[in-house]
Amino acid sequence: MALSKFKSLFKDVEDDDALTGTEDEFYNISEADALAEADKSGNKMILLEPRAYSESQQIADYLKNRNSVVVNLKRVTSDQAKRIIDFLSGCIYAIGGTMQKIGVGIYLCTPKNVNVQGKISDESEKNKANAEEEW
């Protein structure tokens, strides 16, 4: 009985006819299936424009679920933006992630499972470097 189960494991390997299907069928998955898979594995990039400090908890929830978040703070006041950044900094520290400024009021927040390579320089940093070279 055990021998027949063992043989059945290798039965499909010997039959080339059992390999039906094409490469196109393998890669042709629906967008809904892809999104469902991304939800499970935390492979999403979320783009958010919070309008109030109360939305910062939602951003933290995305980060806890191992999703990357791009936060655009142009729709909040400077005081609210500062509070959101302070809150997110604490959350990112707690989960071992990173935060990188990628533009004026735009931040990339990533959990520990995402590696970010490179850095986007700020115009003020370029101007400061040019001024130092001239002296």
C-alpha positions as CSV (number, residue, x, y, z in Angstrom):
1,M,0.0,0.0,0.0
2,A,2.8,2.4,0.9
3,L,4.6,1.5,-2.3
4,S,1.6,2.4,-4.5
5,K,1.4,5.8,-2.8
6,F,5.1,6.3,-3.4
7,K,4.7,5.4,-7.1
8,S,1.8,7.8,-7.4
9,L,4.0,10.7,-6.4
10,F,6.2,10.2,-9.4
11,K,3.5,9.2,-11.9
12,D,3.0,12.7,-13.2
13,V,6.7,13.3,-13.7
14,E,7.0,10.5,-16.2
15,D,4.0,11.6,-18.2
16,D,4.9,14.5,-20.5
17,D,1.2,14.6,-21.6
18,A,0.3,15.7,-18.1
19,L,2.0,19.0,-18.7
20,T,-0.8,20.8,-20.4
21,G,-1.1,24.5,-20.3
22,T,1.0,27.3,-21.6
23,E,3.2,30.0,-20.1
24,D,0.6,32.6,-21.0
25,E,-2.0,30.8,-18.9
26,F,0.4,30.8,-15.9
27,Y,1.0,34.6,-16.1
28,N,-2.5,35.6,-17.0
29,I,-4.1,36.4,-13.7
30,S,-6.8,38.8,-13.1
31,E,-6.2,42.2,-11.4
32,A,-8.5,41.2,-8.5
33,D,-6.4,38.0,-7.9
34,A,-3.2,40.1,-8.0
35,L,-4.6,42.6,-5.5
36,A,-5.8,39.8,-3.2
37,E,-2.3,38.3,-3.3
38,A,-0.7,41.7,-2.5
39,D,-3.0,42.1,0.5
40,K,-1.8,38.8,1.9
41,S,1.9,39.4,1.4
42,G,2.1,43.2,2.1
43,N,3.3,44.1,-1.4
44,K,1.3,47.2,-1.9
45,M,2.3,50.8,-2.3
46,I,-0.3,53.1,-0.8
47,L,-0.6,56.8,-1.9
48,L,-2.3,59.0,0.7
49,E,-3.1,62.7,1.0
50,P,-4.4,63.1,4.6
51,R,-6.7,66.0,5.3
52,A,-6.5,65.8,9.1
53,Y,-4.3,64.4,11.8
54,S,-6.9,61.7,12.6
55,E,-5.9,59.9,9.3
56,S,-2.4,59.2,10.6
57,Q,-3.6,56.1,12.4
58,Q,-4.8,54.7,9.0
59,I,-1.3,55.3,7.7
60,A,0.2,53.4,10.6
61,D,-2.2,50.5,10.1
62,Y,-0.9,50.2,6.5
63,L,2.7,50.2,7.7
64,K,1.8,47.5,10.3
65,N,0.4,45.4,7.5
66,R,3.8,45.7,5.8
67,N,2.7,48.0,3.0
68,S,4.7,51.0,1.8
69,V,3.0,54.4,2.1
70,V,3.7,57.6,0.2
71,V,2.3,60.5,2.3
72,N,1.5,63.9,0.6
73,L,1.0,66.5,3.3
74,K,0.1,69.4,1.0
75,R,-3.6,69.2,2.1
76,V,-3.0,69.8,5.8
77,T,-1.7,72.8,7.8
78,S,1.9,73.0,8.8
79,D,1.0,72.2,12.4
80,Q,-1.0,69.2,11.5
81,A,1.8,68.0,9.1
82,K,4.3,68.3,11.9
83,R,2.1,66.2,14.2
84,I,1.5,63.6,11.5
85,I,5.3,63.3,10.9
86,D,6.0,63.0,14.6
87,F,3.3,60.2,15.0
88,L,4.6,58.4,11.9
89,S,8.2,58.7,13.1
90,G,7.3,56.9,16.3
91,C,5.4,54.2,14.4
92,I,8.2,53.6,11.9
93,Y,10.7,53.4,14.8
94,A,8.5,50.8,16.5
95,I,8.3,48.6,13.4
96,G,11.9,49.0,12.4
97,G,11.0,50.8,9.1
98,T,12.3,53.9,7.4
99,M,11.0,57.3,6.4
100,Q,12.5,59.3,3.5
101,K,11.6,62.8,2.3
102,I,11.1,62.6,-1.5
103,G,9.7,66.0,-2.1
104,V,8.3,69.1,-0.5
105,G,5.8,67.7,2.0
106,I,6.0,64.2,0.5
107,Y,7.4,61.3,2.5
108,L,8.0,57.6,1.7
109,C,7.3,55.4,4.7
110,T,8.4,51.8,4.4
111,P,8.2,48.9,6.8
112,K,11.1,46.7,7.7
113,N,10.5,44.2,4.8
114,V,11.1,46.9,2.1
115,N,14.6,48.1,1.1
116,V,14.8,51.5,-0.4
117,Q,17.9,52.3,-2.5
118,G,19.1,55.7,-3.4
119,K,18.2,59.1,-2.1
120,I,16.4,62.1,-3.6
121,S,18.2,65.3,-2.9
122,D,16.5,68.5,-2.0
123,E,16.9,71.7,-3.9
124,S,18.1,73.5,-0.8
125,E,20.8,70.9,-0.3
126,K,22.0,71.5,-3.9
127,N,22.1,75.2,-3.4
128,K,23.9,74.9,-0.1
129,A,26.5,72.6,-1.7
130,N,27.0,75.0,-4.7
131,A,27.4,77.9,-2.3
132,E,30.1,76.0,-0.3
133,E,32.0,75.2,-3.6
134,E,32.1,78.9,-4.6
135,W,33.8,79.9,-1.4
